[in-house]
Amino acid sequence: MTKQTLEEIAEAMVAPGKGILAADESTGTIKKRFDSINVESTFENRRDYREMLFWAKGAMKKNISGVILYDETIRQRTANDKQSLVELMMASGSIPGIKVDAGAQDLAGYPDEKITEGLDGLRGRLNEYYKLGARFAKWRAVITIGEHMPTYNCIHANAHALARYAALCQENGIVPIVEPEVLMDGPHSGHDIEQCYEVTEAVLKETFQELYLAGVMLEGMVLKPNMVIPGQKSGKKAKPEEVADLTVQCLKSCVPSAVPGIAFLSGGQSDIEATEHLSLMNSRHDLPWTLTFSYGRALQAAALKAWGGKKENVKKAQDAFAHRAAMNGLASKGKWTKAAEKGK
């Protein structure tokens, strides 16, 4: 894989008006989503649900540049067994991606903090995923704001793991999505927007230091950070413009312009909040990189509810998915409005 090819893939992932669908929920996570609509989480139901989204070709072609898959999904075939889900996605113009981390575990000596595992054997797994069609990957680190947290040890350990993962990806011809997430649902009531800014800045600076030391080519990666936003338990709210302005300010102080794009996670925000914040960042600021979305729940929640596990609801669910994808496509250009949200 040449440097040029990695750059081309990364740029395609953040193409104008498009973003990334995070459909990489683990079996346990998607069970919780299905429980909310009283649908059993079977192999067939998980396949049918994701296949339904990928068949929404209008949304996929117009607004979804790539899809992050789970290990089970990248191996699945459509219900009629005529093609793989990877082939279905590619026919809609989307790039297949894969979640490769093994989840967050307690950090030794720091039981209230987490370290993401999965580096052992990763080179071999990436090689296999490439053969299965994956051209980008995702690794998520989680940082919790709490009393005396995060510690430098936690920030450094996760940044180092992200860098090692990213280097292995590029070695195997796969574009890494680097995802250092400062959680907005931590236990600390003092987690206001200022503290979120401070911790996000520290995490991003440490991450890019480690990426540099690992020799990661910044032009061939995509960053997936949190927005700078008050914690859910802080009891504080921030105006959408404040979230947008502080997030951009933080990114400009940390993220080199060589990075082609930043695809935000929604991190527990409502569908509308995630869309509005992204749009304001793009409309209010001159930016050295593309700002777009890499949402899971914020793209899927309405579709999941509309579907309800029933075949007769597939079209309704696809329309709900297409609407959210279109709204976020507008946001990635700074053109989302409340009128557009209501279809006016």
Secondary structure, 3 states (H helix, E strand, C coil): CCHHHHHHHHHHHCCCCCEEEEECCCHHHHHHHHHCCCCCCCHHHHHHHHHHHHCCHHHHHHHEEEEEECHHHHCCECCCCCCEHHHHHHHCCCEEEEECCCCEEEECCEEEEEEECCCCCHHHHHHHHHHCCCCEEEEEEEECCECCECCHHHHHHHHHHHHHHHHHHHHCCCEEEEEEEECCCCCCCCCCHHHHHHHHHHHHHHHHHHHHHCCCCHHHCEECCCCCCCCCCCCCCCCHHHHHHHHHHHHHHHCCCCCCEEEECCCCCCHHHHHHHHHHHHHHCCCCCEEEEEECHHHHHHHHHHHCCCHHHHHHHHHHHHHHHHHHHHHCCCCCCHHHHCCC
